[in-house]
Amino acid sequence: MPKLDTVVRDAPHGAALVDFEAQLEAFRTLFRKVEAASLDPVRSRDFIHRLMKEL
C-alpha cells in the first residue's frame, strides 16, 4: 500500500482534508486493521453467497 499523504473525511457539514502527519498515522493504523479483518475477494464472494442462501 502506498503511504497515505492526505485523507478526505466526509461529514454532514462537508468534507475535511487531513494532512497532519500524526492524524495520517492514525488513519494508516485504522486502515491496516480494517484490511487485516477483511476477507479476500473469493472468501468475500463465498460469504455473500452463503448469506443469500440463508435469506
Backbone atoms as SQL, in Angstrom:
CREATE TABLE atoms (id INTEGER PRIMARY KEY, chain TEXT, resi INTEGER, resn TEXT, atom TEXT, x REAL, y REAL, z REAL);
INSERT INTO atoms VALUES
  (1, 'A', 1, 'MET', 'N', 0.850, -1.162, 0.000),
  (2, 'A', 1, 'MET', 'CA', 0.000, 0.000, 0.000),
  (3, 'A', 1, 'MET', 'C', 0.904, 1.237, 0.000),
  (4, 'A', 2, 'PRO', 'N', 0.650, 2.154, -0.918),
  (5, 'A', 2, 'PRO', 'CA', 1.435, 3.388, -0.887),
  (6, 'A', 2, 'PRO', 'C', 1.126, 4.182, 0.373),
  (7, 'A', 3, 'LYS', 'N', 2.085, 4.941, 0.819),
  (8, 'A', 3, 'LYS', 'CA', 1.904, 5.737, 2.024),
  (9, 'A', 3, 'LYS', 'C', 0.882, 6.850, 1.767),
  (10, 'A', 4, 'LEU', 'N', -0.108, 6.930, 2.636),
  (11, 'A', 4, 'LEU', 'CA', -1.110, 7.977, 2.502),
  (12, 'A', 4, 'LEU', 'C', -0.491, 9.330, 2.823),
  (13, 'A', 5, 'ASP', 'N', -0.762, 10.321, 1.986),
  (14, 'A', 5, 'ASP', 'CA', -0.271, 11.653, 2.295),
  (15, 'A', 5, 'ASP', 'C', -1.411, 12.639, 2.528),
  (16, 'A', 6, 'THR', 'N', -2.628, 12.238, 2.212),
  (17, 'A', 6, 'THR', 'CA', -3.819, 13.029, 2.527),
  (18, 'A', 6, 'THR', 'C', -5.000, 12.099, 2.725),
  (19, 'A', 7, 'VAL', 'N', -5.955, 12.551, 3.492),
  (20, 'A', 7, 'VAL', 'CA', -7.202, 11.826, 3.710),
  (21, 'A', 7, 'VAL', 'C', -8.321, 12.847, 3.591),
  (22, 'A', 8, 'VAL', 'N', -9.389, 12.481, 2.901),
  (23, 'A', 8, 'VAL', 'CA', -10.570, 13.336, 2.832),
  (24, 'A', 8, 'VAL', 'C', -11.654, 12.666, 3.648),
  (25, 'A', 9, 'ARG', 'N', -12.125, 13.374, 4.670),
  (26, 'A', 9, 'ARG', 'CA', -13.184, 12.855, 5.539),
  (27, 'A', 9, 'ARG', 'C', -14.494, 13.536, 5.171),
  (28, 'A', 10, 'ASP', 'N', -15.496, 12.729, 4.869),
  (29, 'A', 10, 'ASP', 'CA', -16.835, 13.256, 4.620),
  (30, 'A', 10, 'ASP', 'C', -17.578, 13.344, 5.936),
  (31, 'A', 11, 'ALA', 'N', -18.304, 14.416, 6.116),
  (32, 'A', 11, 'ALA', 'CA', -19.088, 14.635, 7.327),
  (33, 'A', 11, 'ALA', 'C', -20.371, 15.357, 6.930),
  (34, 'A', 12, 'PRO', 'N', -21.362, 15.346, 7.809),
  (35, 'A', 12, 'PRO', 'CA', -22.628, 16.014, 7.470),
  (36, 'A', 12, 'PRO', 'C', -22.458, 17.488, 7.094),
  (37, 'A', 13, 'HIS', 'N', -21.459, 18.145, 7.645),
  (38, 'A', 13, 'HIS', 'CA', -21.259, 19.565, 7.365),
  (39, 'A', 13, 'HIS', 'C', -20.291, 19.812, 6.212),
  (40, 'A', 14, 'GLY', 'N', -19.824, 18.766, 5.556),
  (41, 'A', 14, 'GLY', 'CA', -18.925, 18.897, 4.414),
  (42, 'A', 14, 'GLY', 'C', -17.695, 18.036, 4.561),
  (43, 'A', 15, 'ALA', 'N', -16.806, 18.139, 3.599),
  (44, 'A', 15, 'ALA', 'CA', -15.579, 17.333, 3.599),
  (45, 'A', 15, 'ALA', 'C', -14.459, 18.081, 4.303),
  (46, 'A', 16, 'ALA', 'N', -13.542, 17.313, 4.891),
  (47, 'A', 16, 'ALA', 'CA', -12.377, 17.901, 5.550),
  (48, 'A', 16, 'ALA', 'C', -11.129, 17.191, 5.038),
  (49, 'A', 17, 'LEU', 'N', -10.125, 17.952, 4.693),
  (50, 'A', 17, 'LEU', 'CA', -8.858, 17.411, 4.228),
  (51, 'A', 17, 'LEU', 'C', -7.922, 17.273, 5.422),
  (52, 'A', 18, 'VAL', 'N', -7.378, 16.066, 5.602),
  (53, 'A', 18, 'VAL', 'CA', -6.450, 15.797, 6.700),
  (54, 'A', 18, 'VAL', 'C', -5.075, 15.560, 6.089),
  (55, 'A', 19, 'ASP', 'N', -4.091, 16.340, 6.512),
  (56, 'A', 19, 'ASP', 'CA', -2.732, 16.135, 6.019),
  (57, 'A', 19, 'ASP', 'C', -1.684, 16.270, 7.121),
  (58, 'A', 20, 'PHE', 'N', -2.120, 16.335, 8.357),
  (59, 'A', 20, 'PHE', 'CA', -1.221, 16.408, 9.505),
  (60, 'A', 20, 'PHE', 'C', -0.677, 15.009, 9.772),
  (61, 'A', 21, 'GLU', 'N', 0.639, 14.858, 9.870),
  (62, 'A', 21, 'GLU', 'CA', 1.272, 13.538, 9.933),
  (63, 'A', 21, 'GLU', 'C', 0.747, 12.654, 11.058),
  (64, 'A', 22, 'ALA', 'N', 0.539, 13.199, 12.242),
  (65, 'A', 22, 'ALA', 'CA', 0.040, 12.378, 13.362),
  (66, 'A', 22, 'ALA', 'C', -1.350, 11.835, 13.063),
  (67, 'A', 23, 'GLN', 'N', -2.203, 12.660, 12.467),
  (68, 'A', 23, 'GLN', 'CA', -3.547, 12.206, 12.108),
  (69, 'A', 23, 'GLN', 'C', -3.477, 11.172, 10.991),
  (70, 'A', 24, 'LEU', 'N', -2.592, 11.398, 10.015),
  (71, 'A', 24, 'LEU', 'CA', -2.443, 10.430, 8.929),
  (72, 'A', 24, 'LEU', 'C', -1.989, 9.082, 9.460),
  (73, 'A', 25, 'GLU', 'N', -1.086, 9.085, 10.427),
  (74, 'A', 25, 'GLU', 'CA', -0.629, 7.817, 11.005),
  (75, 'A', 25, 'GLU', 'C', -1.778, 7.082, 11.681),
  (76, 'A', 26, 'ALA', 'N', -2.670, 7.811, 12.320),
  (77, 'A', 26, 'ALA', 'CA', -3.846, 7.189, 12.935),
  (78, 'A', 26, 'ALA', 'C', -4.727, 6.548, 11.859),
  (79, 'A', 27, 'PHE', 'N', -4.894, 7.217, 10.719),
  (80, 'A', 27, 'PHE', 'CA', -5.682, 6.644, 9.621),
  (81, 'A', 27, 'PHE', 'C', -4.983, 5.435, 9.021),
  (82, 'A', 28, 'ARG', 'N', -3.658, 5.495, 8.904),
  (83, 'A', 28, 'ARG', 'CA', -2.912, 4.331, 8.390),
  (84, 'A', 28, 'ARG', 'C', -3.122, 3.120, 9.290),
  (85, 'A', 29, 'THR', 'N', -3.049, 3.344, 10.592),
  (86, 'A', 29, 'THR', 'CA', -3.252, 2.256, 11.552),
  (87, 'A', 29, 'THR', 'C', -4.657, 1.690, 11.425),
  (88, 'A', 30, 'LEU', 'N', -5.644, 2.558, 11.355),
  (89, 'A', 30, 'LEU', 'CA', -7.029, 2.117, 11.198),
  (90, 'A', 30, 'LEU', 'C', -7.202, 1.340, 9.900),
  (91, 'A', 31, 'PHE', 'N', -6.626, 1.837, 8.812),
  (92, 'A', 31, 'PHE', 'CA', -6.733, 1.160, 7.526),
  (93, 'A', 31, 'PHE', 'C', -6.104, -0.225, 7.582),
  (94, 'A', 32, 'ARG', 'N', -4.934, -0.341, 8.223),
  (95, 'A', 32, 'ARG', 'CA', -4.283, -1.656, 8.347),
  (96, 'A', 32, 'ARG', 'C', -5.161, -2.639, 9.125),
  (97, 'A', 33, 'LYS', 'N', -5.833, -2.151, 10.174),
  (98, 'A', 33, 'LYS', 'CA', -6.717, -3.021, 10.961),
  (99, 'A', 33, 'LYS', 'C', -7.905, -3.482, 10.150),
  (100, 'A', 34, 'VAL', 'N', -8.498, -2.567, 9.398),
  (101, 'A', 34, 'VAL', 'CA', -9.648, -2.923, 8.549),
  (102, 'A', 34, 'VAL', 'C', -9.206, -3.908, 7.471),
  (103, 'A', 35, 'GLU', 'N', -8.068, -3.629, 6.865),
  (104, 'A', 35, 'GLU', 'CA', -7.549, -4.513, 5.824),
  (105, 'A', 35, 'GLU', 'C', -7.270, -5.910, 6.371),
  (106, 'A', 36, 'ALA', 'N', -6.721, -6.003, 7.571),
  (107, 'A', 36, 'ALA', 'CA', -6.414, -7.299, 8.176),
  (108, 'A', 36, 'ALA', 'C', -7.679, -8.091, 8.493),
  (109, 'A', 37, 'ALA', 'N', -8.762, -7.388, 8.823),
  (110, 'A', 37, 'ALA', 'CA', -10.018, -8.055, 9.166),
  (111, 'A', 37, 'ALA', 'C', -10.850, -8.404, 7.936),
  (112, 'A', 38, 'SER', 'N', -10.492, -7.867, 6.781),
  (113, 'A', 38, 'SER', 'CA', -11.272, -8.061, 5.555),
  (114, 'A', 38, 'SER', 'C', -11.022, -9.434, 4.951),
  (115, 'A', 39, 'LEU', 'N', -12.037, -9.945, 4.298),
  (116, 'A', 39, 'LEU', 'CA', -11.900, -11.187, 3.555),
  (117, 'A', 39, 'LEU', 'C', -11.300, -10.893, 2.190),
  (118, 'A', 40, 'ASP', 'N', -10.572, -11.872, 1.630),
  (119, 'A', 40, 'ASP', 'CA', -10.087, -11.703, 0.264),
  (120, 'A', 40, 'ASP', 'C', -11.288, -11.811, -0.683),
  (121, 'A', 41, 'PRO', 'N', -11.142, -11.447, -1.950),
  (122, 'A', 41, 'PRO', 'CA', -12.300, -11.433, -2.858),
  (123, 'A', 41, 'PRO', 'C', -13.053, -12.766, -2.959),
  (124, 'A', 42, 'VAL', 'N', -12.341, -13.874, -3.017),
  (125, 'A', 42, 'VAL', 'CA', -13.007, -15.177, -3.145),
  (126, 'A', 42, 'VAL', 'C', -13.791, -15.500, -1.871),
  (127, 'A', 43, 'ARG', 'N', -13.176, -15.327, -0.718),
  (128, 'A', 43, 'ARG', 'CA', -13.870, -15.618, 0.543),
  (129, 'A', 43, 'ARG', 'C', -15.027, -14.652, 0.762),
  (130, 'A', 44, 'SER', 'N', -14.872, -13.420, 0.325),
  (131, 'A', 44, 'SER', 'CA', -15.941, -12.443, 0.441),
  (132, 'A', 44, 'SER', 'C', -17.139, -12.868, -0.411),
  (133, 'A', 45, 'ARG', 'N', -16.876, -13.259, -1.648),
  (134, 'A', 45, 'ARG', 'CA', -17.945, -13.725, -2.538),
  (135, 'A', 45, 'ARG', 'C', -18.641, -14.944, -1.946),
  (136, 'A', 46, 'ASP', 'N', -17.869, -15.903, -1.440),
  (137, 'A', 46, 'ASP', 'CA', -18.463, -17.105, -0.855),
  (138, 'A', 46, 'ASP', 'C', -19.324, -16.759, 0.358),
  (139, 'A', 47, 'PHE', 'N', -18.862, -15.827, 1.173),
  (140, 'A', 47, 'PHE', 'CA', -19.618, -15.387, 2.341),
  (141, 'A', 47, 'PHE', 'C', -20.952, -14.765, 1.914),
  (142, 'A', 48, 'ILE', 'N', -20.911, -13.915, 0.916),
  (143, 'A', 48, 'ILE', 'CA', -22.143, -13.278, 0.423),
  (144, 'A', 48, 'ILE', 'C', -23.106, -14.323, -0.132),
  (145, 'A', 49, 'HIS', 'N', -22.594, -15.298, -0.848),
  (146, 'A', 49, 'HIS', 'CA', -23.449, -16.364, -1.393),
  (147, 'A', 49, 'HIS', 'C', -24.102, -17.168, -0.263),
  (148, 'A', 50, 'ARG', 'N', -23.343, -17.467, 0.791),
  (149, 'A', 50, 'ARG', 'CA', -23.921, -18.191, 1.931),
  (150, 'A', 50, 'ARG', 'C', -25.014, -17.374, 2.598),
  (151, 'A', 51, 'LEU', 'N', -24.789, -16.085, 2.752),
  (152, 'A', 51, 'LEU', 'CA', -25.818, -15.222, 3.340),
  (153, 'A', 51, 'LEU', 'C', -27.080, -15.191, 2.489),
  (154, 'A', 52, 'MET', 'N', -26.893, -15.118, 1.186),
  (155, 'A', 52, 'MET', 'CA', -28.055, -15.089, 0.299),
  (156, 'A', 52, 'MET', 'C', -28.892, -16.359, 0.424),
  (157, 'A', 53, 'LYS', 'N', -28.238, -17.497, 0.576),
  (158, 'A', 53, 'LYS', 'CA', -28.950, -18.758, 0.718),
  (159, 'A', 53, 'LYS', 'C', -29.733, -18.810, 2.030),
  (160, 'A', 54, 'GLU', 'N', -29.231, -18.141, 3.050),
  (161, 'A', 54, 'GLU', 'CA', -29.892, -18.152, 4.356),
  (162, 'A', 54, 'GLU', 'C', -31.124, -17.241, 4.388),
  (163, 'A', 55, 'LEU', 'N', -31.205, -16.297, 3.471),
  (164, 'A', 55, 'LEU', 'CA', -32.333, -15.355, 3.486),
  (165, 'A', 55, 'LEU', 'C', -33.569, -15.912, 2.844);
